[in-house]
Amino acid sequence: MEEPPNRGVSENGIEEIDSEVRPIEMLSQKTDGNTNGDDGVGASGPMIKINVSHSTKQHQITLPAHSTFGNLKGVLARETGLEPKEQKLLFRGKEKDDDEFLHMVGVKDMSKVVLMEDAASKERKLEEMKRDQVISGALNSVALVRAEVDKLSQKASSLEAIMHGGTKVAEKEFAVLTELFMVQLLNLDSIDAEGEAKVQRRSEVLRVQNCVGALDKLKARNSNPFIGTTTEWATFDSGVGSPNALPTLSSSCKITHDWEQFD
């Protein structure tokens, strides 16, 4: 048998029945759970504006009052570029969990929330930034060596052109040029490279080795032009537009020595 509802008498003598009272917060939570949109922000409840302080920047975020701090993080991710897992939200000096509801902890229209980046995330980004700086510096160093090798290749092309004209080149010209190429190999070896910089450094090492190998062949031919006269020699110049152009150094020269590979 059901118990009769509690009855009472008001001040004016009218009998009143006490109804069961349920906290509006509980009803709001149930409603929110069934009305989440694509962004995970509850669609129920009035819209409020929250002032979020992030370092020296200020963000004003508008979302339903019955949203969670996790929902707020999702909106802030688009505004700040920080992933939700990288965020820490503080309200009234205390960090809030993702599943806590804004209205239940007292967040109202124009309330202030502080956004801080997670310490571990901040340190990880700092390490990534340092690594990127190292790679960038290594790429610049490789580019400088490449520019010097380009100049040396042009000098080698000039010697080759002189020989094609039937003039013998002084032996010291080959010795000096070979030494300059070796200096660039040492420069490449001194570069601390990672990632793309390491790939480019290795490529440039092979290029210099090919240059030195081709220069050795050119020197041998200069010493005795009758040796290997039927051999198709590699050239330091692409000879674009020439009907007798030979393969370029970078694509066809063979290494005549066992060179140490720089990693």
HELIX and SHEET records of a PDB file:
HELIX    1   1 ILE A   24  GLY A   33  1                                  10    
HELIX    2   2 PHE A   69  THR A   80  1                                  12    
HELIX    3   3 PRO A   84  GLU A   86  5                                   3    
HELIX    4   4 HIS A  103  VAL A  105  5                                   3    
HELIX    5   5 ALA A  119  HIS A  164  1                                  46    
HELIX    6   6 GLU A  171  ASP A  189  1                                  19    
HELIX    7   7 GLY A  195  SER A  223  1                                  29    
HELIX    8   8 LEU A  249  SER A  252  1                                   4    
SHEET    1   A 2 ARG A   7  VAL A   9  0                                        
SHEET    2   A 2 GLU A  15  ILE A  17 -1                                        
SHEET    1   B 5 LYS A  57  PRO A  64  0                                        
SHEET    2   B 5 MET A  47  HIS A  54 -1                                        
SHEET    3   B 5 SER A 111  GLU A 117  1                                        
SHEET    4   B 5 GLN A  87  PHE A  91 -1                                        
SHEET    5   B 5 LYS A  94  GLU A  95 -1                                        
END                                                                             
